[in-house]
Amino acid sequence: MTPPLFRSGDVLRLSRAASVQFVRPITVRVIRVLTDWHTYDGWVWIDAYVLDAAGDAVSRRTLFLQPAGAGHLKAPVRTPAARRPVPRKVSTS
């Protein structure tokens, strides 16, 4: 049995090389590979989140593609937003 080409968390750039459905390239984060779905040799089904320019997930899609045409990207480094202090109630009595 061959190991899966993609793993959960992989960030991919999908263009026409992966499938004709990607007229405009998209960036996705793999949720899982759907190994139990039947497909043509050399193709795969994946569940993935479509990412915007900031690396935020904007939609969830199930995609049919050729892994050979998918480009692996380095996952964007996410920095947490700065926390604002919580104002304290001042007692007036």
C-alpha positions in Angstrom: 0.0 0.0 0.0 1.4 3.4 -0.9 1.4 6.2 1.7 -1.0 9.1 1.1 0.5 12.0 -0.9 -1.2 14.6 1.3 -1.7 14.8 5.1 -4.0 16.8 7.2 -2.7 20.3 7.5 -0.8 20.4 4.2 -1.1 23.7 2.4 -1.5 23.3 -1.4 -1.6 25.7 -4.4 -4.0 24.3 -6.9 -3.9 25.4 -10.5 -4.9 24.0 -13.9 -2.0 21.5 -13.6 -4.1 19.8 -10.8 -7.5 20.0 -12.5 -9.3 22.1 -15.2 -11.7 23.3 -12.5 -9.0 25.6 -11.1 -9.1 28.3 -13.8 -7.9 30.7 -11.1 -5.4 29.1 -8.7 -6.5 28.6 -5.2 -4.7 27.9 -1.9 -6.2 25.2 0.4 -5.4 23.5 3.6 -6.1 19.7 3.5 -8.6 18.4 6.1 -8.4 14.8 4.9 -7.8 12.6 1.9 -11.0 10.7 0.9 -9.3 7.3 0.4 -12.6 5.4 0.4 -14.0 7.3 -2.6 -13.4 5.6 -6.0 -11.6 7.6 -8.6 -9.5 7.3 -11.8 -5.8 6.2 -11.5 -3.7 9.2 -10.6 -6.5 11.3 -9.2 -7.6 11.8 -5.6 -10.6 13.4 -3.6 -9.8 15.6 -0.7 -11.7 17.7 1.8 -10.0 21.1 2.3 -10.4 24.6 3.5 -9.9 27.4 0.9 -7.6 30.0 2.3 -7.6 33.8 1.7 -4.4 35.9 1.3 -4.1 36.1 5.1 -4.2 32.3 5.5 -7.7 32.3 7.0 -10.2 29.6 6.0 -13.0 31.1 4.0 -14.9 28.0 2.7 -14.8 24.3 2.9 -14.7 22.2 -0.3 -14.4 18.6 -1.5 -12.0 18.6 -4.5 -11.1 16.1 -7.2 -7.5 16.6 -8.4 -4.3 15.2 -9.7 -1.7 15.2 -6.9 1.1 15.6 -9.4 -0.2 19.1 -10.3 -0.6 20.3 -6.7 2.2 22.5 -5.3 3.0 22.1 -1.6 3.4 25.4 0.2 4.8 26.2 3.6 2.0 26.8 6.0 1.6 30.5 6.9 2.8 31.4 10.4 -0.2 32.6 12.4 0.4 35.1 15.2 -2.3 35.6 17.7 -3.9 39.0 17.9 -2.8 41.2 20.8 -5.1 41.0 23.8 -6.7 44.2 25.0 -6.9 44.7 28.8 -10.3 44.1 30.3 -11.4 47.3 32.0 -12.1 46.9 35.7 -15.2 48.2 37.3 -14.5 51.0 39.8 -16.7 51.0 42.8 -18.1 54.4 43.7 -19.3 53.6 47.2 
